[in-house]
Amino acid sequence: MNILVLGSGGREHTLAWKLNQSEKSGKIFVAPGNAGTSEIATNVSLNVNDFKAIKDLVLKEEIKLVVVGPEDPLVNGIYDYFENDPLLAGIHLIGPSKAAAELEGSKEFAKEFLIRHSIPTAAYKSFNSETFEDGVAYLKNANPPYVLKADGLAAGKGVVILNDLNEAIQELSDMLLESKFGKASNTVVIEEFLDGIEFSCFVLLDGNSYKILPLAKDYKRIGEGDSGLNTGGMGAVSPVPFVDEEFYAKVQSKIVEPSVNGIKRDELTYKGFLFIGLIKVGDEPYVIEYNVRMGDPETEVVIPRVKSDLIDLLLAISEGELENTEVLIDARSAATVMLVSGGYPEAYEKNKTITGLKEINDSVVFHAGTKKSAQEIQTNGGRVLALTSFGKDHKEALKMSYDNISSIHFDKMNYRKDIGFDL
């Protein structure tokens, strides 16, 4: 079976790596891909939102399975595009419909969904430019820290947490009146701050039944001790040590099942991955956000722990047969550490030569922002490489990743040396 993976990051390299292990895989294409995917698949230079070009590639290469990595094409309706084109009938596309993808595409839509289906989440209120003064009054009556979220997709940068009221009012003004995040901040959600520890739950959905993949915890801040600016993710571990059986049962009964049932009740077509961002407050789980695809760098620890054939799982999703499919999980812990360009998540340089990749032992290197230039592999993004290792616990897995990092070098390379510090 020929397969197309859409995207160019560590998530997509991990998915292609796993798909490549299946006896059912034929040719694998990754669009646009990176230097890592080029070693196990054929990279195709096309835009993930150019649905016509994707259709042409699928038909030309007789691709039967399309796995959508990033959120943009899902929110823009790639599932519906495939579903409504007779020439693409019989192609398995993994992802939700445009309507269901609003769970990530609109913070307001997601909050309304959560409240409607009585799923625990922070109290909130939404504002636009016409209700800006109401938003200011709401902030003045709220307790710090103040959580402001741009309603739409803002490349992971649309959430701001501030302790100072005046700064929060200025931020609301920047978002609503100055279009800080473009159309994404036409509406802003102001949310109650929840104090706890965050983690992520990943669910496979086929429209009727679901399976929960391994939980993971990622580390978003650039600096040690969770300080500094937010990033796309600096590392992750799986499983999550603080989630015991009793708390896991709460996650399933209070969060996962009502989410799945809510999607069915609202008649949202959903055949793909549901990523639930959670926070543990005391002994209770609350939903921070939904994403309609796998996370990154969580994919780099979750997917390697899945022992089942990924093609079998994805076809079961597409065909509504998930209920009859077993998901086998590796009992070992996995941990990944992200190597990033100096200056990231602010301004950084590209085209730095990467050395030492062939010296890695007992870890898997997943490429994120890389490219091939002549015989060299060079940096091509803020997040560059993720090193994933297994161990009897997260500490052993992390030690393996850190030991291997010492072999890798590129100019101004940066990484967090304290992933897992809070566990």
Salt bridges, closest charged atoms under 4 A:
GLU12 OE2 - ARG11 NE 2.70
ASP56 OD2 - LYS52 NZ 2.91
GLU71 OE1 - ARG293 NE 3.30
ASP85 OD2 - LYS55 NZ 2.72
GLU104 OE2 - ARG293 NH2 2.64
GLU171 OE2 - LYS180 NZ 2.88
GLU191 OE2 - LYS111 NZ 2.98
GLU191 OE1 - LYS149 NZ 3.12
ASP218 OD2 - LYS220 NZ 2.35
ASP226 OD1 - ARG416 NH1 2.84
ASP266 OD2 - ARG116 NH2 2.76
ASP266 OD2 - HIS117 NE2 2.98
ASP283 OD1 - LYS280 NZ 3.71
GLU284 OE2 - LYS250 NZ 2.93
GLU284 OE1 - LYS254 NZ 2.67
ASP296 OD2 - ARG383 NH2 3.85
ASP312 OD1 - LYS24 NZ 3.09
ASP330 OD2 - ARG332 NH2 2.83
GLU349 OE1 - LYS352 NZ 2.58
GLU349 OE2 - LYS412 NZ 3.45
GLU396 OE1 - LYS392 NZ 2.94
ASP403 OD2 - LYS399 NZ 2.95
ASP411 OD2 - LYS352 NZ 3.15
ASP418 OD1 - ARG416 NE 2.79
ASP422 OD2 - LYS217 NZ 3.70
